[in-house]
């Protein structure tokens, strides 16, 4: 019964990520983007079990990407690396606020992969593109810190 509960929760979160990304798709792709769905990355500091559902959500979300299969490689890679690094670092941290900041920084730095992707696809300069994409990610993460803190008062996010 435990496995089916985990699979169900994973699917619900992944689909919610997909829906949020789809609703806000106009600002979810490109050199200047603020992925509202990425607010959900801030679930990871509460419980690392959110990781597979968020990566699956990114995979689903990137099926509608105008960048096609490259977004499956670079966009999903960004999430795998950024969230993975946050989980590894956060294993050594107890304070939730610090964990959230580490997650925000990790996923923002990982957007270098998206900048490389946009350079390949659109010949955009890597560093300025990285700056704009990372800034958009950081905005999502700051919003995510506040929203998850409010949400956690109603729903125990640590209890995946």
Residue frames relative to the residue before (quaternion, step in Angstrom):
aa qw qx qy qz dx dy dz
X 1.0000 0.0000 0.0000 0.0000 0.00 0.00 0.00
X 0.6223 0.5737 -0.3383 0.4114 3.58 1.05 -0.73
X 0.6495 0.5225 -0.3118 0.4560 3.57 0.99 -0.86
X 0.6720 0.4880 -0.3115 0.4618 3.59 0.90 -0.84
X 0.6177 0.5318 -0.3455 0.4651 3.59 1.10 -0.64
X 0.6425 0.5145 -0.3122 0.4744 3.59 1.01 -0.84
X 0.6581 0.5042 -0.3065 0.4677 3.59 0.92 -0.90
X 0.6488 0.5197 -0.3152 0.4577 3.59 0.95 -0.83
X 0.6712 0.4821 -0.2981 0.4778 3.59 0.88 -0.93
X 0.6272 0.5378 -0.3307 0.4560 3.58 1.00 -0.83
X 0.6738 0.4985 -0.2920 0.4606 3.57 0.90 -0.93
X 0.6505 0.5194 -0.3228 0.4504 3.59 0.91 -0.87
X 0.6821 0.4773 -0.2928 0.4702 3.59 0.86 -0.91
X 0.6413 0.5224 -0.3252 0.4583 3.60 0.97 -0.82
X 0.6731 0.4790 -0.2959 0.4795 3.59 0.93 -0.86
X 0.6215 0.5271 -0.3442 0.4663 3.60 1.01 -0.73
X 0.6211 0.5260 -0.3290 0.4789 3.58 1.02 -0.81
X 0.6564 0.5156 -0.3023 0.4602 3.59 0.90 -0.94
X 0.6675 0.5034 -0.3032 0.4572 3.59 0.87 -0.95
X 0.6564 0.5013 -0.3146 0.4679 3.61 0.88 -0.90
X 0.6667 0.4976 -0.3052 0.4634 3.56 0.93 -0.87
X 0.6558 0.5128 -0.3053 0.4624 3.58 1.02 -0.79
X 0.6490 0.5188 -0.3151 0.4586 3.58 0.92 -0.90
X 0.7752 0.2857 -0.1452 0.5444 3.57 1.02 -0.84
X 0.2057 0.8353 -0.4914 0.1364 3.60 1.17 0.56
X 0.5794 0.6036 -0.3820 0.3926 3.61 1.09 -0.57
X 0.7741 0.2768 -0.1682 0.5439 3.60 1.12 -0.56
X 0.5546 0.6545 -0.3595 0.3672 3.58 1.29 0.22
X 0.7608 0.2959 -0.1658 0.5532 3.59 1.23 -0.23
X 0.6657 0.5222 -0.3687 0.3848 3.57 -1.18 0.50
X 0.7286 -0.4464 0.3152 0.4130 3.52 -1.39 0.02
X 0.7323 0.2149 -0.1625 0.6254 3.56 1.20 -0.52
X 0.2166 0.7827 -0.5439 0.2114 3.53 -0.37 1.27
X 0.0539 -0.7256 0.6836 0.0577 3.48 -1.27 0.62
X 0.1676 -0.8010 0.5703 0.0704 3.54 -0.24 1.28
X 0.3428 -0.7597 0.5232 0.1779 3.53 -0.37 1.30
X 0.6123 0.5658 -0.3451 0.4312 3.60 1.03 -0.74
X 0.6182 0.5742 -0.3465 0.4099 3.60 1.09 -0.62
X 0.4112 0.6736 -0.4764 0.3877 3.56 1.30 -0.03
X 0.6353 0.5642 -0.3149 0.4230 3.56 1.08 -0.78
X 0.4809 0.6474 -0.4500 0.3835 3.63 1.19 -0.22
X 0.6331 0.5555 -0.3234 0.4312 3.55 1.15 -0.60
X 0.4544 0.6347 -0.4694 0.4127 3.61 1.26 0.24
X 0.5948 0.6305 -0.3480 0.3571 3.58 1.08 -0.80
X 0.6423 0.5081 -0.3616 0.4455 3.68 0.88 -0.65
X 0.6365 0.5177 -0.3269 0.4690 3.59 1.16 -0.50
X 0.7788 -0.1370 0.1221 0.5999 3.58 1.04 -0.84
X 0.4096 -0.7443 0.4766 0.2260 3.57 -0.66 1.11
X 0.5112 0.6506 -0.4185 0.3744 3.61 1.24 -0.17
X 0.5466 0.6045 -0.3979 0.4212 3.60 1.26 -0.17
X 0.4705 0.7282 -0.4101 0.2833 3.58 1.21 -0.52
X 0.7154 0.4369 -0.3065 0.4510 3.69 0.60 -0.93
X 0.6545 0.5169 -0.3285 0.4433 3.59 0.98 -0.78
X 0.6605 0.4960 -0.3119 0.4694 3.58 1.03 -0.72
X 0.6365 0.5007 -0.3330 0.4829 3.59 0.98 -0.75
X 0.6400 0.5041 -0.3224 0.4820 3.59 0.98 -0.80
X 0.6274 0.5377 -0.3282 0.4578 3.59 1.03 -0.76
X 0.6435 0.5047 -0.3157 0.4812 3.58 1.01 -0.80
X 0.6204 0.5325 -0.3409 0.4640 3.59 0.99 -0.79
X 0.6711 0.4851 -0.2960 0.4761 3.58 0.87 -0.93
X 0.6652 0.5164 -0.3041 0.4454 3.58 0.90 -0.96
X 0.7074 0.4729 -0.2706 0.4502 3.57 0.94 -0.83
X 0.4763 0.6394 -0.4582 0.3928 3.60 1.23 0.05
X 0.7251 0.3834 -0.2472 0.5159 3.60 1.18 -0.43
X 0.3822 0.7461 -0.4683 0.2792 3.56 1.27 0.19
X 0.4688 -0.6671 0.4955 0.2995 3.59 -0.99 0.76
X 0.6404 0.5331 -0.3241 0.4480 3.61 1.24 -0.28
X 0.4380 -0.7545 0.4154 0.2576 3.56 1.31 0.12
X 0.8598 -0.1524 0.1142 0.4738 3.52 -1.19 -0.71
X 0.5756 0.5919 -0.3891 0.4086 3.60 1.11 -0.52
X 0.6390 0.5157 -0.3315 0.4645 3.57 1.10 -0.65
X 0.5694 0.5592 -0.3835 0.4647 3.58 1.20 -0.41
X 0.6965 0.4552 -0.2705 0.4841 3.58 0.97 -0.80
X 0.7860 0.3555 -0.1851 0.4706 3.58 0.57 -1.16
X 0.6802 0.4889 -0.2958 0.4590 3.60 0.90 -0.88
X 0.6726 0.4587 -0.2902 0.5030 3.56 0.93 -0.89
X 0.6205 0.5485 -0.3339 0.4502 3.59 1.02 -0.77
X 0.6079 0.5556 -0.3382 0.4554 3.56 1.06 -0.77
X 0.6910 0.4723 -0.2754 0.4729 3.56 0.90 -0.93
X 0.6400 0.5260 -0.3263 0.4552 3.57 0.93 -0.88
X 0.7193 0.4441 -0.2517 0.4713 3.58 0.81 -1.01
X 0.6921 0.4956 -0.2892 0.4378 3.60 0.81 -0.98
X 0.7089 0.4246 -0.2623 0.4983 3.57 0.85 -0.94
X 0.6165 0.5524 -0.3398 0.4465 3.58 1.06 -0.75
X 0.6531 0.4995 -0.3058 0.4800 3.57 0.96 -0.88
X 0.6378 0.5272 -0.3280 0.4557 3.59 0.97 -0.83
X 0.6515 0.5103 -0.3170 0.4632 3.58 0.93 -0.87
X 0.6592 0.5124 -0.3143 0.4517 3.59 0.90 -0.91
X 0.6846 0.4729 -0.2817 0.4779 3.58 0.88 -0.95
X 0.6887 0.5121 -0.2839 0.4276 3.57 0.91 -0.95
X 0.5013 0.6395 -0.4288 0.3948 3.61 1.23 -0.22
X 0.7216 0.4231 -0.2287 0.4981 3.58 1.20 -0.54
X 0.6668 0.4800 -0.2779 0.4977 3.58 1.32 0.03
X 0.2933 -0.7685 0.5483 0.1506 3.57 -0.97 0.86
X 0.6735 0.5312 -0.2870 0.4264 3.57 0.99 -0.91
X 0.4648 -0.7156 0.4550 0.2547 3.59 -0.69 1.14
X 0.6450 0.5243 -0.3344 0.4442 3.60 0.90 -0.84
X 0.6524 0.4942 -0.3139 0.4813 3.59 0.95 -0.84
X 0.6233 0.5323 -0.3386 0.4620 3.61 1.00 -0.78
X 0.6592 0.5030 -0.3092 0.4656 3.58 0.97 -0.82
X 0.6475 0.5028 -0.3189 0.4756 3.58 0.97 -0.78
X 0.6307 0.5244 -0.3272 0.4692 3.59 0.98 -0.83
X 0.6482 0.5097 -0.3147 0.4701 3.59 0.95 -0.86
X 0.6480 0.5251 -0.3157 0.4525 3.59 0.90 -0.91
X 0.6916 0.4687 -0.2794 0.4731 3.58 0.88 -0.92
X 0.6539 0.5362 -0.3169 0.4296 3.60 0.91 -0.91
X 0.7201 0.4258 -0.2689 0.4773 3.57 0.79 -0.96
X 0.6159 0.5370 -0.3533 0.4555 3.59 1.11 -0.55
X 0.6661 0.4898 -0.3031 0.4737 3.59 0.95 -0.81
X 0.6343 0.5522 -0.3279 0.4304 3.58 1.06 -0.71
X 0.5488 0.6296 -0.4020 0.3752 3.61 1.20 -0.31
X 0.3869 0.6935 -0.4987 0.3474 3.59 1.24 0.12
X 0.6071 0.5575 -0.3509 0.4444 3.59 1.11 -0.64
X 0.6379 0.5042 -0.3263 0.4821 3.60 1.02 -0.74
X 0.6264 0.5299 -0.3333 0.4645 3.59 1.02 -0.76
X 0.6416 0.5024 -0.3190 0.4840 3.59 1.00 -0.79
X 0.6282 0.5348 -0.3234 0.4635 3.58 1.00 -0.81
X 0.6888 0.4686 -0.2799 0.4771 3.59 0.87 -0.92
X 0.5886 0.5401 -0.3621 0.4803 3.58 1.17 -0.49
X 0.6585 0.5065 -0.3011 0.4682 3.59 0.94 -0.89
X 0.7380 0.4419 -0.2287 0.4558 3.57 0.83 -1.04
X 0.8415 0.1892 -0.0353 0.5048 3.56 0.77 -1.07
X 0.4177 -0.7321 0.4369 0.3142 3.57 1.31 0.10
X 0.2927 0.7513 -0.5295 0.2637 3.56 1.08 0.76
X 0.5392 -0.6158 0.4481 0.3596 3.61 -1.04 0.63
X 0.5379 -0.6861 0.3906 0.2954 3.57 -0.80 1.04
X 0.7356 0.4557 -0.2791 0.4164 3.62 0.60 -1.03
X 0.6749 0.4548 -0.3265 0.4807 3.66 0.82 -0.78
X 0.6348 0.5217 -0.3298 0.4649 3.58 1.05 -0.74
X 0.6167 0.5315 -0.3335 0.4754 3.56 1.03 -0.81
X 0.6420 0.5355 -0.3258 0.4415 3.59 0.93 -0.86
X 0.7078 0.4532 -0.2791 0.4644 3.61 0.84 -0.91
X 0.6665 0.4864 -0.3104 0.4721 3.59 0.95 -0.82
X 0.6528 0.5051 -0.3140 0.4692 3.60 0.96 -0.84
X 0.6263 0.5277 -0.3348 0.4660 3.59 1.02 -0.75
X 0.6445 0.5137 -0.3131 0.4720 3.59 0.97 -0.85
X 0.6469 0.5081 -0.3103 0.4766 3.55 1.01 -0.83
X 0.6512 0.5206 -0.3133 0.4547 3.56 0.95 -0.87
X 0.6115 0.5365 -0.3404 0.4716 3.59 1.06 -0.73
X 0.6489 0.5073 -0.3154 0.4713 3.60 0.92 -0.91
X 0.6844 0.5035 -0.2890 0.4411 3.55 0.93 -0.91
X 0.6342 0.5096 -0.3347 0.4754 3.59 1.00 -0.73
X 0.6269 0.5065 -0.3232 0.4960 3.57 1.01 -0.81
X 0.6531 0.5426 -0.2992 0.4353 3.55 0.98 -0.91
X 0.6156 0.5437 -0.3478 0.4522 3.57 1.00 -0.76
X 0.7006 0.4583 -0.2724 0.4742 3.58 0.86 -0.95
X 0.6819 0.4975 -0.2953 0.4475 3.59 0.88 -0.92
X 0.6784 0.4769 -0.3109 0.4644 3.60 0.91 -0.81
X 0.5955 0.5465 -0.3686 0.4592 3.59 1.08 -0.58
X 0.6619 0.4813 -0.2975 0.4916 3.59 0.98 -0.85
X 0.6607 0.5145 -0.2948 0.4602 3.59 0.90 -0.95
X 0.6502 0.5417 -0.3121 0.4318 3.57 0.99 -0.83
X 0.5873 0.5644 -0.3725 0.4447 3.59 1.20 -0.39
X 0.7192 0.4079 -0.2279 0.5143 3.58 1.20 -0.57
X 0.7737 0.1527 -0.0458 0.6131 3.55 1.05 -0.89
X 0.3803 -0.7161 0.5311 0.2459 3.57 -0.78 0.95
X 0.2553 -0.8145 0.5051 0.1278 3.59 -0.14 1.30
X 0.5850 0.5752 -0.3764 0.4305 3.59 1.18 -0.40
X 0.6715 0.4752 -0.2783 0.4958 3.58 1.21 -0.54
X 0.0790 -0.8339 0.5461 0.0128 3.57 0.23 1.25
